[in-house]
């Protein structure tokens, strides 16, 4: 292939012919049509769903109505080492098919900070040595304890483990000050659930003695079910 940088330069008439030809082509060329202006595409509004959020509470240890202990090797153990890796595993494994997404963008340090708060506890249910679900407690001001997260991994639902785990976790919320002497005695235990949770969630809370004290409706964007890894539970359905 020839290299224009090393081609001999035209001389004399050849140079003039070249210039004349180029001048004629420029002069005789039809004016270019103006470029059509691009029309920006209209933004597509994200799909949303209406979500009902219910808040429930107990105001006395006597409110708690424990569920029966399920058969088999079911143990509930406190996770005493504040470990973001393990906590995030539980969060994604339990909430992956019901669109728990609010914590997925948190940094490692943010996760660690939440786990190390005074009065923060995570109790994990094990079935034959395998993590089946968890309940996370968060101590707040004035003797209030929130059940921040509670649920079972999908494979362990429908086996009467959830009622037992909720009963055990609520009892630990009531006696939390025994393990945290700097905390005041628990005066109130509360939680919230929503219409995205499992169909039996509300019934479980009511059976354990929690009472409804607030209901509200929110509009939330539809998001993919994250699962313990992307695509584990397919794509969400819109209402």
VEXKEVEX-560663 format. One record per residue (C-alpha): residue in one letter; x, z, y. Coordinates in Angstrom, 3 decimals, decimal comma. Each point is the difference from the previous one (the first is absolute). Layout:
// VEXKEVEX-560663
<type = a; x = X; z = Z; y = Y>
...
//
This chain:
// VEXKEVEX-560663
<type = x; x = 0,000; z = 0,000; y = 0,000>
<type = x; x = 1,409; z = -0,940; y = 3,412>
<type = x; x = 0,788; z = 2,716; y = 2,497>
<type = x; x = -1,202; z = -0,953; y = 3,535>
<type = x; x = 2,600; z = 2,245; y = 1,547>
<type = x; x = 2,724; z = -2,355; y = -1,236>
<type = x; x = -1,666; z = -3,431; y = 0,588>
<type = x; x = 1,838; z = -2,318; y = 2,475>
<type = x; x = -1,461; z = 0,175; y = 3,522>
<type = x; x = -1,695; z = -3,227; y = 1,240>
<type = x; x = 1,790; z = -1,841; y = 2,856>
<type = x; x = -0,955; z = -2,512; y = 2,670>
<type = x; x = -3,191; z = -2,000; y = -0,625>
<type = x; x = -0,836; z = 2,010; y = -3,039>
<type = x; x = -0,306; z = 3,122; y = 2,117>
<type = x; x = -2,202; z = -1,767; y = 2,537>
<type = x; x = -2,249; z = -1,438; y = -2,688>
<type = x; x = -0,444; z = 3,378; y = -1,491>
<type = x; x = -0,926; z = 1,544; y = 3,328>
<type = x; x = -2,320; z = -2,849; y = 0,912>
<type = x; x = -1,786; z = 0,185; y = -3,312>
<type = x; x = -0,509; z = 3,744; y = 0,289>
<type = x; x = -1,219; z = -0,406; y = 3,614>
<type = x; x = -2,506; z = -2,656; y = -1,004>
<type = x; x = -1,329; z = 2,104; y = -2,840>
<type = x; x = -0,512; z = 2,965; y = 2,302>
<type = x; x = -1,632; z = -2,100; y = 2,745>
<type = x; x = -2,357; z = -1,902; y = -2,295>
<type = x; x = -1,074; z = 3,012; y = -2,095>
<type = x; x = -3,651; z = 1,033; y = 0,337>
<type = x; x = -0,505; z = 3,461; y = 1,498>
<type = x; x = -0,271; z = 2,674; y = -2,651>
<type = x; x = -3,446; z = 1,427; y = -0,592>
<type = x; x = -0,270; z = 3,640; y = 1,038>
<type = x; x = 0,290; z = 2,402; y = -2,926>
<type = x; x = -3,282; z = 1,495; y = -1,084>
<type = x; x = -0,126; z = 3,685; y = 0,810>
<type = x; x = -0,229; z = 2,198; y = -3,086>
<type = x; x = -3,211; z = 1,983; y = -0,290>
<type = x; x = 0,797; z = 3,532; y = -1,192>
<type = x; x = -1,902; z = 1,066; y = -3,079>
<type = x; x = -2,602; z = 2,648; y = 0,573>
<type = x; x = 1,156; z = 3,361; y = -1,370>
<type = x; x = -1,677; z = 1,028; y = -3,228>
<type = x; x = -1,465; z = 3,479; y = 0,132>
<type = x; x = 1,155; z = 2,174; y = -2,919>
<type = x; x = -2,603; z = 0,894; y = -2,587>
<type = x; x = -1,327; z = 3,524; y = 0,376>
<type = x; x = -2,173; z = 2,404; y = -1,935>
<type = x; x = -2,155; z = 2,915; y = 1,044>
<type = x; x = 1,245; z = 3,243; y = -1,532>
<type = x; x = -1,913; z = 3,284; y = -0,127>
<type = x; x = 2,149; z = 3,135; y = 0,293>
<type = x; x = -1,341; z = 3,365; y = -1,178>
<type = x; x = 1,597; z = 3,363; y = 0,829>
<type = x; x = -0,629; z = 2,988; y = -2,264>
<type = x; x = 1,052; z = 3,636; y = 0,003>
<type = x; x = 0,019; z = 3,373; y = -1,697>
<type = x; x = 0,021; z = 3,131; y = 2,153>
<type = x; x = 0,473; z = 2,627; y = -2,700>
<type = x; x = 1,823; z = 0,180; y = -3,339>
<type = x; x = -3,404; z = 0,838; y = -1,474>
<type = x; x = -1,141; z = -3,533; y = 0,864>
<type = x; x = 2,241; z = -1,472; y = -2,680>
<type = x; x = -1,763; z = -0,940; y = -3,240>
<type = x; x = 2,731; z = -0,880; y = -2,489>
<type = x; x = -0,388; z = -2,815; y = -2,495>
<type = x; x = 0,634; z = 0,446; y = -3,700>
<type = x; x = 3,559; z = -0,442; y = -1,182>
<type = x; x = 0,293; z = -3,364; y = -1,819>
<type = x; x = 1,145; z = -0,210; y = -3,588>
<type = x; x = 3,499; z = -1,077; y = -0,909>
<type = x; x = 3,416; z = 0,555; y = 1,516>
<type = x; x = -0,886; z = 0,146; y = 3,707>
<type = x; x = 2,277; z = 2,028; y = 2,255>
<type = x; x = 0,073; z = 0,362; y = 3,786>
<type = x; x = 3,417; z = 0,739; y = 1,484>
<type = x; x = 1,141; z = 0,422; y = 3,567>
<type = x; x = 2,604; z = -2,531; y = 1,135>
<type = x; x = 2,308; z = 2,447; y = 1,780>
<type = x; x = 2,693; z = -2,464; y = 1,087>
<type = x; x = -1,096; z = -1,963; y = 3,099>
<type = x; x = 0,905; z = -3,449; y = -1,337>
<type = x; x = -1,334; z = -3,064; y = 1,885>
<type = x; x = 0,701; z = -2,302; y = -2,959>
<type = x; x = -2,269; z = 1,998; y = -2,296>
<type = x; x = -2,650; z = 0,596; y = 2,648>
<type = x; x = -0,164; z = -3,702; y = 0,856>
<type = x; x = -0,284; z = -0,855; y = -3,695>
<type = x; x = -3,020; z = 2,292; y = -0,321>
<type = x; x = -1,549; z = -1,398; y = 3,180>
<type = x; x = 0,262; z = -3,635; y = -1,076>
<type = x; x = -0,886; z = 0,623; y = -3,648>
<type = x; x = -3,143; z = 1,995; y = 0,813>
<type = x; x = -1,137; z = -1,828; y = 3,121>
<type = x; x = 1,133; z = -3,512; y = -0,775>
<type = x; x = -3,388; z = -1,275; y = -1,173>
<type = x; x = -2,022; z = 1,762; y = 2,731>
<type = x; x = 2,060; z = -1,264; y = 2,925>
<type = x; x = 2,010; z = 3,044; y = 0,989>
<type = x; x = 2,286; z = -1,680; y = 2,525>
<type = x; x = 0,482; z = 2,372; y = 2,941>
<type = x; x = 3,296; z = 1,418; y = -1,312>
<type = x; x = 1,575; z = -3,209; y = -1,270>
<type = x; x = 1,734; z = -0,717; y = 3,303>
<type = x; x = 1,531; z = 3,460; y = 0,326>
<type = x; x = 3,764; z = 0,361; y = -0,038>
<type = x; x = 1,830; z = 2,180; y = -2,485>
<type = x; x = 0,639; z = 2,609; y = 2,689>
<type = x; x = -3,661; z = 0,076; y = 1,047>
<type = x; x = -1,035; z = 0,527; y = -3,611>
<type = x; x = 2,582; z = 2,757; y = -0,419>
<type = x; x = -1,210; z = 1,747; y = 3,148>
<type = x; x = -3,589; z = 0,169; y = -1,260>
<type = x; x = 1,059; z = 1,361; y = -3,381>
<type = x; x = 2,177; z = 2,697; y = 1,572>
<type = x; x = -2,675; z = 1,412; y = 2,291>
<type = x; x = -0,587; z = 3,729; y = -0,599>
<type = x; x = -2,970; z = 0,335; y = -2,336>
<type = x; x = 0,109; z = -3,591; y = -1,246>
<type = x; x = -0,457; z = -0,110; y = -3,776>
<type = x; x = -0,406; z = -2,706; y = -2,638>
<type = x; x = -1,530; z = 0,867; y = -3,369>
<type = x; x = 0,322; z = -2,623; y = -2,724>
<type = x; x = -2,168; z = -0,380; y = -3,101>
<type = x; x = 1,863; z = -1,044; y = -3,143>
<type = x; x = -1,609; z = -1,303; y = -3,188>
<type = x; x = 2,348; z = 0,123; y = -2,979>
<type = x; x = 2,916; z = 0,151; y = 2,428>
<type = x; x = -1,122; z = -2,994; y = 2,090>
<type = x; x = -1,041; z = 0,318; y = 3,660>
<type = x; x = -3,760; z = -0,599; y = 0,144>
<type = x; x = -0,867; z = 0,916; y = 3,602>
<type = x; x = 0,666; z = 2,454; y = 2,766>
<type = x; x = -1,451; z = 2,130; y = 2,770>
<type = x; x = 1,889; z = 0,552; y = 3,249>
<type = x; x = -0,644; z = 2,985; y = 2,268>
<type = x; x = 0,832; z = 0,221; y = 3,687>
<type = x; x = -0,079; z = 3,405; y = 1,717>
<type = x; x = -1,338; z = -0,170; y = 3,553>
<type = x; x = -0,641; z = 2,444; y = 2,828>
<type = x; x = -2,290; z = 3,036; y = -0,199>
<type = x; x = -0,001; z = 0,317; y = -3,776>
<type = x; x = -1,288; z = -3,526; y = -0,607>
<type = x; x = 1,253; z = -2,019; y = -2,980>
<type = x; x = -0,765; z = -3,681; y = -0,373>
<type = x; x = -0,074; z = -1,769; y = -3,350>
<type = x; x = 1,918; z = -2,941; y = 1,368>
<type = x; x = 0,013; z = -2,194; y = -3,115>
<type = x; x = -1,608; z = 0,341; y = -3,390>
<type = x; x = -0,544; z = -2,448; y = -2,820>
<type = x; x = 0,884; z = -1,306; y = -3,429>
<type = x; x = 1,850; z = -3,083; y = -1,146>
<type = x; x = -2,589; z = -2,517; y = -1,237>
<type = x; x = 0,988; z = 0,346; y = -3,667>
<type = x; x = -0,946; z = 3,715; y = 0,039>
<type = x; x = -3,363; z = -0,175; y = 1,739>
<type = x; x = -3,185; z = 0,759; y = -1,889>
<type = x; x = 1,650; z = 2,615; y = -2,212>
<type = x; x = -1,182; z = 3,154; y = 1,830>
<type = x; x = 3,450; z = 0,552; y = 1,438>
<type = x; x = -1,027; z = -0,500; y = 3,635>
<type = x; x = -2,395; z = 2,926; y = 0,133>
<type = x; x = 2,619; z = 2,310; y = -1,483>
<type = x; x = 2,717; z = -1,219; y = 2,374>
<type = x; x = -2,260; z = 0,406; y = 3,039>
<type = x; x = -1,021; z = 3,506; y = -1,126>
<type = x; x = 3,595; z = 1,028; y = -0,524>
<type = x; x = 1,157; z = -1,515; y = 3,279>
<type = x; x = -2,804; z = 1,624; y = 2,011>
<type = x; x = 0,870; z = 3,369; y = -1,548>
<type = x; x = 3,636; z = -0,514; y = 1,053>
<type = x; x = -1,181; z = -0,792; y = 3,525>
<type = x; x = -1,816; z = 3,344; y = 0,083>
<type = x; x = 3,001; z = 1,998; y = -1,235>
<type = x; x = 2,616; z = -2,038; y = 1,891>
<type = x; x = 1,068; z = 2,959; y = 2,172>
<type = x; x = 1,176; z = 1,815; y = -3,132>
<type = x; x = 2,768; z = -2,612; y = -0,325>
<type = x; x = 0,565; z = -0,337; y = 3,743>
<type = x; x = 0,069; z = 3,548; y = 1,441>
<type = x; x = 0,464; z = -1,318; y = 3,545>
<type = x; x = -3,350; z = -1,768; y = -0,223>
<type = x; x = -3,298; z = 1,787; y = 0,740>
<type = x; x = -2,510; z = 0,457; y = -2,772>
<type = x; x = -2,069; z = -3,101; y = -0,589>
<type = x; x = -3,355; z = 0,056; y = 1,791>
<type = x; x = -1,157; z = -3,555; y = -0,591>
<type = x; x = 0,798; z = -2,888; y = -2,340>
<type = x; x = -1,098; z = -3,487; y = 0,972>
<type = x; x = 0,453; z = -3,650; y = -0,880>
<type = x; x = -1,388; z = -3,393; y = 0,732>
<type = x; x = -0,953; z = -2,840; y = -2,310>
<type = x; x = -1,383; z = -3,441; y = 0,682>
<type = x; x = -2,011; z = -2,823; y = -1,499>
<type = x; x = 3,222; z = -1,708; y = -1,168>
<type = x; x = 0,693; z = 2,850; y = -2,434>
<type = x; x = -1,244; z = -0,034; y = -3,564>
<type = x; x = -3,744; z = 0,166; y = -0,709>
<type = x; x = 0,248; z = 3,540; y = -1,390>
<type = x; x = 2,119; z = 1,507; y = 2,788>
<type = x; x = -2,814; z = 1,426; y = 2,114>
<type = x; x = -1,827; z = 1,431; y = -3,008>
<type = x; x = 3,186; z = 1,742; y = -1,131>
<type = x; x = 0,447; z = 1,653; y = 3,396>
<type = x; x = -3,597; z = 1,180; y = 0,157>
<type = x; x = 0,134; z = 1,377; y = -3,545>
<type = x; x = 3,098; z = 2,010; y = 0,915>
<type = x; x = -1,879; z = 1,712; y = 2,842>
<type = x; x = 1,077; z = -2,055; y = 3,005>
<type = x; x = -2,659; z = -0,506; y = 2,692>
<type = x; x = -0,400; z = -3,030; y = 2,231>
<type = x; x = 0,505; z = 0,770; y = 3,707>
<type = x; x = 0,627; z = -3,399; y = 1,605>
<type = x; x = -0,708; z = -3,680; y = -0,615>
<type = x; x = 1,244; z = -2,948; y = 2,001>
<type = x; x = 0,344; z = -3,752; y = -0,371>
<type = x; x = 3,133; z = -1,988; y = 0,793>
<type = x; x = 0,870; z = -3,691; y = -0,087>
<type = x; x = 3,278; z = -0,658; y = -1,766>
<type = x; x = 1,915; z = -3,221; y = -0,697>
<type = x; x = -0,123; z = -1,245; y = -3,555>
<type = x; x = 3,389; z = 0,353; y = -1,644>
<type = x; x = 1,340; z = -0,936; y = -3,387>
<type = x; x = 0,036; z = 2,719; y = -2,619>
<type = x; x = 3,704; z = 0,892; y = 0,053>
<type = x; x = 0,197; z = 1,632; y = -3,401>
<type = x; x = 3,271; z = 1,493; y = -1,165>
<type = x; x = 1,363; z = -3,527; y = 0,655>
<type = x; x = -1,427; z = -3,068; y = 1,834>
<type = x; x = -2,770; z = -1,789; y = -1,906>
<type = x; x = -0,493; z = 2,720; y = -2,590>
<type = x; x = -3,747; z = 0,138; y = 0,622>
<type = x; x = -0,719; z = -3,508; y = 1,303>
<type = x; x = -1,576; z = -0,766; y = 3,368>
<type = x; x = -2,668; z = 1,996; y = 1,823>
<type = x; x = -3,626; z = -1,019; y = 0,084>
<type = x; x = -1,758; z = -0,180; y = 3,331>
<type = x; x = -3,442; z = 1,372; y = 0,612>
//
